[in-house]
């Protein structure tokens, strides 16, 4: 299973890129909760920029994609 570090380590400091539920092989509800925490507090080595993309699932708006900017030069 792909983890966030797999994607983060491929990016250069200051790079802007997209992270989606599909990329992390997560259910929409799981990704929504995780992305909401990133939006509120920042992610592990990146910040969410702009507004998260949402989709409707069973009448509920869920975050399914976020654009982020890498804020650390490298992660262990």
C-alpha positions as CSV (number, residue, x, y, z in Angstrom):
1,X,0.0,0.0,0.0
2,X,1.3,3.4,-0.9
3,X,1.9,5.8,1.9
4,X,2.1,9.5,2.1
5,X,5.9,9.3,2.5
6,X,6.2,7.5,-0.8
7,X,4.8,10.5,-2.6
8,X,6.4,13.2,-0.4
9,X,9.9,11.8,-0.8
10,X,9.6,12.1,-4.6
11,X,8.9,15.8,-4.5
12,X,11.4,18.7,-4.1
13,X,11.1,21.3,-1.4
14,X,8.5,23.9,-2.4
15,X,6.9,21.6,-5.0
16,X,3.1,21.8,-5.3
17,X,1.4,18.5,-6.0
18,X,-1.9,16.6,-5.5
19,X,-2.7,13.9,-3.0
20,X,-5.9,11.9,-3.5
21,X,-7.9,9.1,-1.8
22,X,-7.2,6.9,-4.8
23,X,-3.4,7.5,-4.7
24,X,-3.4,6.4,-1.1
25,X,-5.8,3.6,-1.7
26,X,-8.1,4.8,1.0
27,X,-11.9,4.9,1.3
28,X,-13.4,8.3,0.7
29,X,-14.5,8.6,4.3
30,X,-11.1,7.7,5.7
31,X,-9.3,10.2,3.3
32,X,-11.8,12.9,4.2
33,X,-11.0,12.7,7.9
34,X,-7.2,12.6,7.2
35,X,-7.4,15.5,4.7
36,X,-9.5,17.6,7.0
37,X,-6.8,17.3,9.7
38,X,-4.2,18.3,7.1
39,X,-6.3,21.3,6.1
40,X,-6.7,22.4,9.8
41,X,-3.2,21.6,11.1
42,X,-0.9,21.0,8.1
43,X,0.4,17.7,6.9
44,X,3.5,15.7,7.8
45,X,6.0,17.8,5.7
46,X,3.5,19.8,3.6
47,X,0.7,22.3,3.8
48,X,-2.6,22.2,2.0
49,X,-3.0,25.1,-0.4
50,X,-6.3,26.3,-1.9
51,X,-9.6,24.6,-1.3
52,X,-9.8,20.8,-1.2
53,X,-11.7,19.1,-4.0
54,X,-14.9,17.4,-2.8
55,X,-17.2,14.8,-4.2
56,X,-20.7,13.8,-3.2
57,X,-21.1,10.3,-1.7
58,X,-24.5,9.2,-0.4
59,X,-25.5,12.9,-0.2
60,X,-22.4,13.9,1.8
61,X,-19.6,16.2,0.5
62,X,-16.3,14.4,1.1
63,X,-12.8,15.7,0.4
64,X,-11.3,13.4,-2.2
65,X,-8.3,15.4,-3.4
66,X,-6.0,18.1,-2.0
67,X,-3.3,20.2,-3.5
68,X,-0.3,20.6,-1.2
69,X,3.1,22.3,-1.1
70,X,6.1,20.5,0.4
71,X,7.6,22.4,3.3
72,X,10.5,20.2,4.3
73,X,13.6,19.4,2.3
74,X,13.7,15.7,3.3
75,X,12.0,13.3,5.6
76,X,13.7,10.3,7.4
